[in-house]
């Protein structure tokens, strides 16, 4: 097993009467890209802030390389944070922004210059050192923010939805860029997002949060193909949750069959057809009232609203009820 660089032990946190974190445990490996994935209010940002020292846990411990840093102030923790708004100093050049932390640490001018040049090369922005933040694109500012955080060589880099302000096309480009940067730097990344595509594309492992607990922690393949709970199956990808013979199952919409007669054993009626994001979605109602959605690439399929037919599926995974409760969001 890889070295454990960071460990969260039974972390609990409440704001007023709302229990935001309910005793979470997590071990993070050295050099790992791990994503905390969940909807707004699930507790992921609070977790990140506790790791950074920007929030105090009510109970539990934060262990970094064997050292208990639970009560250490932020500047005494060997971690750094990249925020969604990048937090670049507008009156400083790109080079001054990147070198600011080194200057605070009283490094020599030559060392600062050398490390700034190294970081500009790493983020593929050589020659941009004399520019100011308002002269950069959103993607360039994001890379400079990462360079400024990474130049201090933290043991762990925390990224709080840094792609959230970018448009969809640029966000997808930056997903690949972030993964490349992380491997080049060799730094442990803890990334938070509510975007399942980001999590799947970039992560070594994903920790799915729901109402202050981890529903499941695993690789993208494990999360997608072997969800443990109904929440995970529904949140990552597009899964139908249905009951049969007293058990709860998940079947991915792309695995719902509508024409393979030998596999189709469930009586259903077509309720609606819709097209979005390059996919046709067909909503069926089974004879017992449960509803199942099928998805297909393309804009049409040989079915009509109101049509009665048989549907089926080859792959269904048995899942448990979600772990998270129904508490109010934080």
SVG drawing of the C-alpha trace seen along z (x, -y; Angstrom):
<svg xmlns="http://www.w3.org/2000/svg" viewBox="-51 -47 71 62">
<polyline fill="none" stroke="black" stroke-width="0.4" points="0.0,0.0 1.2,-3.5 2.2,-5.8 -0.6,-7.5 0.2,-11.2 -3.1,-12.5 -5.6,-10.9 -8.9,-12.2 -10.1,-10.4 -13.7,-10.7 -14.1,-14.3 -17.3,-15.9 -18.5,-19.5 -21.8,-21.2 -23.0,-24.7 -25.7,-25.5 -28.2,-22.6 -27.0,-21.3 -24.5,-18.4 -22.4,-19.0 -19.8,-16.3 -20.9,-13.1 -17.6,-11.4 -15.9,-11.0 -12.7,-8.8 -10.4,-9.1 -6.9,-8.0 -5.1,-9.8 -2.1,-8.4 1.1,-10.3 0.9,-11.6 -2.8,-10.7 -5.4,-12.8 -8.5,-12.3 -11.8,-14.1 -14.5,-14.9 -17.6,-14.7 -21.1,-15.7 -24.0,-18.1 -24.1,-21.5 -24.3,-21.3 -22.9,-17.7 -19.9,-18.8 -17.1,-18.7 -16.1,-22.4 -16.2,-22.1 -13.9,-19.1 -11.4,-21.0 -11.5,-24.0 -10.8,-21.8 -7.8,-20.2 -6.5,-23.7 -7.0,-25.0 -9.6,-27.5 -12.3,-25.8 -12.0,-23.9 -13.4,-20.4 -15.7,-19.7 -14.2,-16.2 -11.6,-14.1 -8.1,-14.5 -6.2,-15.6 -2.9,-13.7 -0.4,-14.9 2.6,-12.6 2.1,-11.2 1.9,-14.6 -1.3,-15.8 -2.1,-19.2 -5.7,-19.3 -5.1,-22.5 -2.3,-24.0 -2.8,-27.4 -3.1,-27.5 0.4,-28.9 1.9,-26.1 0.4,-23.3 2.3,-22.1 -0.8,-22.4 -1.9,-25.1 -5.3,-26.0 -6.4,-27.1 -9.8,-28.8 -12.4,-29.1 -11.8,-32.9 -8.0,-32.3 -7.4,-35.1 -4.5,-36.6 -3.2,-40.0 -4.4,-42.3 -1.6,-44.9 1.2,-42.3 2.6,-40.8 2.3,-37.0 5.9,-36.5 5.3,-38.6 2.1,-36.6 3.9,-33.2 6.9,-34.4 4.9,-36.1 5.0,-33.2 8.7,-32.6 9.3,-36.3 7.4,-36.0 9.6,-33.1 12.6,-35.4 14.1,-33.4 16.8,-35.0 15.9,-37.0 17.8,-34.5 16.0,-31.5 12.6,-33.2 13.4,-34.0 14.6,-30.5 11.5,-28.8 9.1,-31.2 10.6,-30.4 10.3,-26.7 6.6,-27.0 5.8,-29.1 7.4,-26.4 5.5,-23.7 2.1,-25.4 3.1,-26.2 3.0,-30.0 6.7,-30.9 7.0,-34.5 3.9,-35.6 5.8,-36.7 5.5,-40.5 1.7,-40.4 -1.0,-41.2 -3.9,-39.0 -6.4,-41.1 -4.4,-40.4 -4.9,-36.7 -7.8,-34.4 -9.7,-32.4 -7.7,-29.2 -4.4,-31.1 -5.4,-32.7 -6.3,-29.3 -2.9,-27.9 -1.1,-30.8 -3.1,-30.3 -1.9,-26.7 1.6,-27.7 1.6,-30.2 0.3,-27.5 2.6,-24.7 5.8,-26.8 5.9,-26.4 6.0,-22.6 3.3,-21.8 2.8,-18.2 -0.9,-18.5 -2.6,-20.9 -6.3,-21.6 -8.4,-22.7 -11.8,-24.2 -13.8,-23.9 -11.1,-25.8 -12.8,-25.2 -16.3,-26.3 -16.0,-29.8 -14.9,-28.5 -17.1,-27.7 -17.8,-24.1 -15.3,-23.7 -12.5,-25.3 -13.4,-23.4 -13.0,-20.1 -9.6,-21.2 -8.4,-22.2 -9.5,-18.8 -6.8,-17.2 -4.3,-20.0 -4.9,-19.7 -4.2,-16.0 -1.0,-16.5 0.1,-19.2 -0.6,-17.0 1.5,-14.1 4.3,-16.5 4.4,-18.1 4.0,-14.8 2.0,-16.6 -1.1,-15.1 -4.2,-16.9 -7.4,-17.0 -10.0,-18.4 -13.6,-19.2 -16.4,-19.5 -20.1,-18.7 -19.3,-17.8 -19.2,-14.1 -17.5,-14.4 -14.6,-16.3 -14.3,-13.7 -14.3,-10.7 -11.9,-12.3 -9.2,-13.4 -9.3,-11.3 -7.3,-8.3 -10.1,-7.9 -13.4,-9.5 -14.9,-10.0 -18.7,-10.6 -20.2,-12.7 -23.9,-13.0 -25.2,-14.8 -21.9,-14.7 -20.9,-11.1 -18.9,-9.2 -21.3,-7.1 -18.5,-5.3 -14.7,-5.7 -13.2,-4.1 -11.7,-4.4 -13.8,-5.9 -14.5,-2.4 -15.6,-1.1 -17.9,-4.1 -19.5,-3.9 -19.8,-0.1 -20.1,1.1 -22.0,-1.6 -22.7,-0.5 -25.7,-2.7 -28.7,-4.1 -27.3,-7.6 -24.0,-6.8 -25.7,-5.0 -28.0,-8.0 -25.5,-10.7 -22.7,-9.4 -23.9,-8.7 -27.6,-8.1 -29.0,-5.1 -32.4,-3.8 -33.2,-2.5 -35.9,0.1 -37.2,2.8 -37.7,6.4 -38.2,9.4 -37.8,7.3 -34.3,6.0 -33.0,2.7 -31.2,2.6 -29.5,0.0 -29.4,0.3 -27.7,-2.3 -29.9,-4.0 -27.5,-3.0 -28.0,0.6 -31.8,0.6 -32.7,2.7 -35.7,2.0 -35.3,4.2 -33.4,7.3 -36.5,9.5 -34.8,12.4 -33.6,10.0 -36.9,8.0 -39.2,9.4 -40.7,6.4 -44.0,5.0 -43.8,1.2 -45.4,-1.8 -43.5,-4.8 -44.4,-7.9 -42.1,-10.4 -39.2,-10.9 -36.7,-13.8 -33.4,-14.8 -30.5,-16.5 -26.7,-16.6 -26.5,-14.3 -28.7,-11.6 -32.2,-10.5 -33.9,-9.7 -37.0,-7.5 -39.1,-7.2 -41.0,-4.0 -43.5,-3.0 -43.4,0.6 -46.6,2.5 -46.1,2.1 -45.8,-1.7 -42.0,-2.0 -40.3,-4.2 -37.2,-3.4 -35.2,-5.7 -33.3,-4.4 -30.7,-6.5 -29.4,-6.2 -27.0,-8.3 -28.9,-9.9 -32.1,-11.9 -34.7,-9.2 -35.6,-5.6 -38.4,-3.4 -40.8,-3.9 -43.7,-6.3 -45.3,-7.8 -48.1,-5.6 -46.6,-2.5 -46.7,0.7 -43.7,2.9 -41.3,5.1 -37.9,3.8 -35.1,5.4 -31.4,5.1 -28.4,7.3 -26.6,5.5 -28.1,4.6 -26.3,4.0 -27.8,4.6 -27.4,1.5 -28.2,0.4 -30.2,-2.6 -28.2,-5.8 -26.2,-6.4 -26.8,-10.1 -29.7,-11.4 -32.2,-14.1 -30.6,-16.9 -30.7,-20.4 -27.8,-21.4 -24.9,-23.3"/>
</svg>
